[in-house]
Amino acid sequence: MFKRLTLLWTVLRGDARQLWAALRHPAAPGWLKLGTALIVLYVLSPIDLVPDFIPGLGMVDDIVLVPLAIRWLLQRLPPALREAAARRR
């Protein structure tokens, strides 16, 4: 379990840095900014798919959905922007 969380954190940290670099790029598309704002709103929102007060399961949707959403956004970037963001992270 700990190895999975460590791997998830490593992937999320790298993807989050790449997303941040892509957002700061002058050619960042508007949909990327909107998608990132929606991810942030989901994380901060008290409304979740699985309520946070359920022990053990409450954080699972955040732990799974947020990295998937970030990865999904990154995969839809134009290739040149994706490469530039990967170099800057």
MARBA-3410 file (N, C-alpha, C, O; in Angstrom, 1 decimal):
89
0.8,-1.2,0.0,0.0,0.0,0.0,0.9,1.3,0.0,0.6,2.2,-0.8 ~ 1.9,1.3,0.9,2.8,2.4,0.9,3.5,2.7,-0.4,3.7,3.8,-0.8 ~ 3.9,1.6,-1.0,4.6,1.7,-2.3,3.7,2.3,-3.4,4.2,3.1,-4.2 ~ 2.5,1.9,-3.4,1.5,2.5,-4.3,1.3,4.0,-4.1,1.3,4.8,-5.0 ~ 1.2,4.4,-2.8,1.0,5.8,-2.5,2.2,6.6,-2.9,2.1,7.7,-3.4
3.4,6.0,-2.7,4.7,6.7,-3.1,4.7,6.9,-4.6,5.1,7.9,-5.1 ~ 4.4,5.8,-5.3,4.4,5.9,-6.8,3.4,6.9,-7.3,3.7,7.7,-8.2 ~ 2.2,6.9,-6.7,1.1,7.8,-7.0,1.6,9.3,-6.8,1.4,10.1,-7.6 ~ 2.2,9.5,-5.7,2.7,10.8,-5.3,3.8,11.3,-6.3,3.8,12.4,-6.8 ~ 4.7,10.4,-6.7,5.7,10.7,-7.7,5.1,11.1,-9.0,5.6,12.0,-9.6
4.2,10.3,-9.5,3.5,10.6,-10.7,2.8,11.9,-10.7,2.9,12.7,-11.6 ~ 2.0,12.1,-9.6,1.2,13.3,-9.5,2.1,14.5,-9.4,1.8,15.5,-10.0 ~ 3.2,14.4,-8.7,4.1,15.6,-8.5,4.7,15.9,-9.9,4.7,17.1,-10.2 ~ 5.1,14.9,-10.6,5.7,15.2,-12.0,4.6,15.8,-12.9,4.9,16.7,-13.7 ~ 3.4,15.2,-12.9,2.4,15.7,-13.8,1.9,17.0,-13.4,1.6,17.9,-14.2
1.8,17.3,-12.1,1.4,18.6,-11.6,2.4,19.7,-12.0,2.1,20.8,-12.4 ~ 3.7,19.3,-11.9,4.7,20.3,-12.4,4.6,20.5,-13.9,4.8,21.7,-14.4 ~ 4.4,19.5,-14.6,4.2,19.6,-16.1,3.0,20.5,-16.4,3.0,21.3,-17.3 ~ 1.9,20.2,-15.7,0.7,21.0,-15.9,1.0,22.5,-15.6,0.5,23.4,-16.3 ~ 1.7,22.8,-14.5,2.0,24.1,-14.1,2.8,24.8,-15.2,2.6,26.0,-15.6
3.8,24.1,-15.7,4.7,24.6,-16.8,3.8,24.9,-18.0,4.0,25.9,-18.7 ~ 2.9,24.0,-18.4,2.0,24.2,-19.5,1.1,25.4,-19.3,0.9,26.2,-20.3 ~ 0.6,25.6,-18.1,-0.2,26.7,-17.9,0.5,28.1,-18.0,-0.1,29.1,-18.4 ~ 1.8,28.1,-17.6,2.6,29.3,-17.7,3.1,29.6,-19.1,3.6,30.7,-19.4 ~ 3.0,28.6,-20.0,3.5,28.8,-21.4,2.6,29.8,-22.1,1.4,29.8,-21.9
3.2,30.7,-22.9,2.4,31.7,-23.6,1.3,31.1,-24.6,0.3,31.7,-24.9 ~ 1.6,29.9,-25.1,0.7,29.3,-26.0,-0.3,28.3,-25.3,-1.0,27.5,-26.0 ~ -0.5,28.4,-24.0,-1.4,27.6,-23.3,-2.9,27.9,-23.8,-3.3,29.0,-23.7 ~ -3.6,26.8,-24.2,-4.9,27.0,-24.7,-5.9,27.3,-23.5,-5.6,27.0,-22.4 ~ -7.0,28.0,-23.8,-8.0,28.4,-22.8,-8.6,27.2,-22.2,-8.9,27.2,-21.0
-8.8,26.1,-22.9,-9.4,24.9,-22.3,-8.5,24.3,-21.3,-9.0,23.6,-20.3 ~ -7.2,24.4,-21.4,-6.3,23.9,-20.4,-6.5,24.7,-19.0,-6.5,24.1,-18.0 ~ -6.6,26.0,-19.2,-6.8,26.8,-18.0,-8.2,26.5,-17.3,-8.3,26.4,-16.1 ~ -9.2,26.3,-18.2,-10.5,26.0,-17.6,-10.5,24.6,-17.0,-11.1,24.4,-15.9 ~ -9.9,23.6,-17.6,-9.8,22.3,-17.0,-9.1,22.3,-15.7,-9.5,21.6,-14.8
-8.0,23.0,-15.6,-7.2,23.1,-14.4,-8.1,23.8,-13.3,-8.0,23.3,-12.2 ~ -8.8,24.8,-13.7,-9.6,25.5,-12.7,-10.7,24.5,-12.2,-11.1,24.6,-11.0 ~ -11.3,23.7,-13.1,-12.3,22.7,-12.6,-11.7,21.7,-11.7,-12.4,21.2,-10.8 ~ -10.5,21.3,-12.0,-9.8,20.3,-11.1,-9.6,20.9,-9.7,-9.9,20.3,-8.7 ~ -9.2,22.1,-9.7,-9.0,22.8,-8.4,-10.3,23.0,-7.6,-10.4,22.8,-6.4
-11.4,23.4,-8.4,-12.7,23.5,-7.7,-13.2,22.2,-7.2,-13.8,22.1,-6.1 ~ -12.9,21.1,-7.9,-13.3,19.8,-7.4,-12.6,19.4,-6.1,-13.2,18.9,-5.2 ~ -11.3,19.7,-6.1,-10.5,19.4,-4.9,-11.0,20.2,-3.7,-11.1,19.7,-2.6 ~ -11.3,21.5,-3.9,-11.7,22.3,-2.8,-13.2,22.2,-2.5,-13.6,22.6,-1.4 ~ -14.0,21.7,-3.4,-15.5,21.6,-3.2,-15.8,20.6,-2.1,-15.2,19.5,-2.0
-16.8,20.9,-1.3,-17.3,19.9,-0.3,-18.1,18.8,-0.9,-18.4,17.8,-0.2 ~ -18.5,18.9,-2.2,-19.3,17.9,-2.8,-18.3,17.0,-3.6,-17.6,17.4,-4.4 ~ -18.4,15.7,-3.3,-17.5,14.7,-3.9,-18.4,13.5,-4.4,-19.5,13.4,-4.0 ~ -17.8,12.7,-5.2,-18.5,11.5,-5.6,-18.7,10.6,-4.5,-19.7,10.0,-4.3 ~ -17.6,10.5,-3.6,-17.7,9.7,-2.4,-17.4,10.7,-1.3,-16.3,11.3,-1.2
-18.4,10.9,-0.4,-18.2,11.9,0.7,-16.9,11.6,1.5,-16.6,10.4,1.8 ~ -16.2,12.7,1.9,-15.0,12.5,2.6,-15.1,12.0,4.0,-14.2,11.5,4.6 ~ -16.3,12.0,4.6,-16.5,11.6,6.0,-16.6,10.0,6.1,-16.6,9.5,7.2 ~ -16.6,9.3,4.9,-16.7,7.9,4.9,-15.2,7.4,5.1,-14.4,7.7,4.3 ~ -15.0,6.7,6.2,-13.6,6.3,6.5,-13.0,5.4,5.5,-13.6,4.4,5.0
-11.8,5.7,5.0,-11.1,4.8,4.1,-11.5,5.1,2.6,-10.6,5.1,1.8 ~ -12.7,5.4,2.4,-13.2,5.6,1.0,-13.3,7.1,0.6,-13.3,7.5,-0.6 ~ -13.4,7.9,1.6,-13.7,9.4,1.4,-12.6,10.1,0.5,-13.0,10.9,-0.3 ~ -11.4,9.7,0.7,-10.3,10.4,0.0,-9.9,9.6,-1.3,-9.2,10.1,-2.1 ~ -10.5,8.4,-1.5,-10.1,7.6,-2.7,-10.5,8.3,-4.0,-9.7,8.3,-4.9
-11.7,8.9,-4.0,-12.0,9.6,-5.3,-11.1,10.7,-5.6,-10.8,10.9,-6.8 ~ -10.7,11.5,-4.6,-9.7,12.5,-4.8,-8.3,12.0,-5.3,-7.7,12.5,-6.2 ~ -7.9,10.9,-4.6,-6.6,10.3,-4.9,-6.6,9.7,-6.3,-5.5,9.7,-7.0 ~ -7.7,9.2,-6.8,-7.8,8.6,-8.1,-8.2,9.6,-9.2,-7.5,9.6,-10.2 ~ -9.2,10.4,-9.0,-9.7,11.2,-10.0,-8.8,12.4,-10.4,-8.7,12.7,-11.6
-8.2,13.0,-9.4,-7.4,14.2,-9.7,-6.2,13.8,-10.5,-5.9,14.5,-11.5 ~ -5.4,12.8,-10.2,-4.3,12.4,-11.1,-4.8,12.0,-12.5,-4.1,12.4,-13.5 ~ -5.9,11.3,-12.6,-6.4,10.9,-13.9,-6.8,12.2,-14.7,-6.6,12.2,-15.9 ~ -7.4,13.1,-14.1,-7.8,14.4,-14.8,-6.6,15.2,-15.2,-6.6,15.7,-16.3 ~ -5.6,15.3,-14.4,-4.4,16.0,-14.8,-3.7,15.3,-16.0,-3.3,15.9,-16.9
-3.6,14.0,-15.9,-3.0,13.2,-17.0,-3.8,13.3,-18.3,-3.2,13.5,-19.3 ~ -5.1,13.3,-18.1,-6.0,13.5,-19.3,-5.8,14.8,-20.0,-5.7,14.9,-21.2 ~ -5.7,15.9,-19.2,-5.4,17.2,-19.7,-4.1,17.3,-20.4,-3.9,17.8,-21.5 ~ -3.1,16.7,-19.8,-1.7,16.7,-20.4,-1.6,16.0,-21.7,-0.9,16.3,-22.6 ~ -2.4,14.9,-21.8,-2.4,14.1,-23.0,-3.0,14.8,-24.2,-2.8,14.4,-25.4
-3.9,15.8,-23.9,-4.6,16.5,-25.0,-3.8,17.8,-25.4,-4.3,18.5,-26.3 ~ -2.7,18.1,-24.8,-1.9,19.2,-25.2,-1.4,19.0,-26.6,-1.0,17.9,-27.0 ~ -1.2,20.1,-27.4,-0.5,20.0,-28.6,0.9,19.5,-28.4,1.5,19.8,-27.3 ~ 1.4,18.6,-29.3,2.8,18.0,-29.0,3.9,19.0,-28.7,4.7,18.7,-27.8 ~ 3.9,20.1,-29.4,5.0,21.1,-29.1,4.9,21.7,-27.7,5.9,21.8,-27.0
3.7,22.0,-27.3,3.4,22.5,-25.9,3.7,21.4,-24.9,4.3,21.7,-23.8 ~ 3.3,20.2,-25.1,3.6,19.1,-24.2,5.1,18.9,-24.0,5.6,18.7,-22.9 ~ 5.9,19.0,-25.1,7.3,18.8,-25.0,7.9,20.0,-24.2,8.8,19.8,-23.4 ~ 7.5,21.2,-24.5,8.0,22.4,-23.9,7.7,22.3,-22.4,8.6,22.6,-21.5 ~ 6.6,21.9,-22.0,6.2,21.8,-20.6,7.0,20.7,-19.9,7.4,20.8,-18.7
7.2,19.6,-20.6,8.0,18.5,-20.0,9.4,18.9,-19.8,10.0,18.5,-18.8 ~ 10.0,19.7,-20.6,11.4,20.2,-20.4,11.5,21.2,-19.3,12.5,21.2,-18.6 ~ 10.4,22.0,-19.1,10.4,23.1,-18.0,10.1,22.6,-16.6,10.5,23.2,-15.7 ~ 9.6,21.4,-16.5,9.2,21.0,-15.2,10.4,20.6,-14.4,10.3,20.2,-13.2
END
